[in-house]
Amino acid sequence: MTNSEKKKIILMLSGWYFPESVGGTEVYIKNLSKKLNDKNYEVQVAIPSLKKEYYYEDLKVNCYKPNSDNNVAVLRGLSPPDNLISFADLIKRVNPDIVHIHTLGTDSGNFHINIIKELSIPVVLTIHVPGVLCPRGSFLQWGEVPCDRTLEVNKCSECLLNSRGIPKFLSKALVAIQRNESKFLADKPKIGITFNTKKYIEDWFNNMKLSISRVDHVVVVSEWLADTIKDNSIDYKALSISKHGIAKSGDIKRLHKNTDNQKISLSYIGRFDHIKGLHLLIESFRNIRSDMVNLKIYGSARTGDEKKYLENIISKSKNDKRIFFEGEINDQNRDEIMNSIDVLIVPSICYETGPLVVLEAFDYKIPVIGSNLGGISEKIENNKTGLTFETGNVKSLQKNIQKIIDNPDLIARLSSNINYKITTDQVGNQMDELYRKYC
């Protein structure tokens, strides 16, 4: 192979990856890497991990030392994390033509970008989650209602304090008496942030904005993310929208139920997290008086908070024999399960950048009932490929479920309209075109 034919090396930099972590970002990286490997690229992944390098589905995963310094100055982006030498060694060893960053944080932030740029390697950043722009991580103000996405020190400081267990009224009071330049116990990770929240948020904003301004190209996966960056006057060299693609995995093997004597199968697939809105779905479903419908819930609880949330959901559902908890979907049971679903319900109360489960449903021609917010509303065409309801509104969701029950023929009509045009092949082509600008 001549030098001109040598494959370009793309290093996908993420905070986590399979098999220890399973989520939308990991799926995105895996699917994109497969498409790029079919082109003139060699794709590798890099993550902070104490493991040695390994392979996952033929994709090489390089590991560098995770940051272990949780000093507030490191969290603010003012002081370097303690893994830069390990990170620099990895970058020099792999010698990529482009580093494509998929998460920002203490393990892949400004100091890491500095190392890459000093080696004259182009950097692409894809923003997958609200947490890159929102200190709370969800753009869910007070953990209850969708935020207006305006990044403002006082407002975001109050909300961050509230996320740390401080009541709303006390959060407001603490922020009101703080000075931006305060250094009271500033070096203490927990109490320092509590008493210096405004300064912490100001530094956090500056660090985030600096990261975005320094990379060569910013990619966002939803229109609302692009709007948030622009509306908050965050500087960037170049920005493009590349929405998630549908896999187009195969033929649909089942017929949608459309007769009055067959039960309609509704499903929820996802994490057991308050922001995913499963509690709203349970409440809406329990208010419906019909034996011609069931609700099957798929997912697994990995963290303590998820297990506690799931226990609460099960407790609320225990007297309803129409609700079933079916465990996790995997590659072995995916086709069978997806082909049994009539309608998927995605009741998130936060801004989603995907979610990928909507596209997976569309891949199987399954219509979706979803919140009218963020990436969900960008994907569902109301009354055409699914139904949207007012985010967080139990009665609005209940009304849509009842509409399906009263009009079962609607399922087949919505299904027949599903023709999501963006594919994973197209996403691969978009990234190929983007990379060619820089290497």
Summary of the structure (lengths in Angstrom):
residues: 439
radius of gyration: 22.9
end to end distance: 18.5
largest distance: 69.9
contacts: 1414
relative contact order: 0.11
helix: 41%
strand: 17%
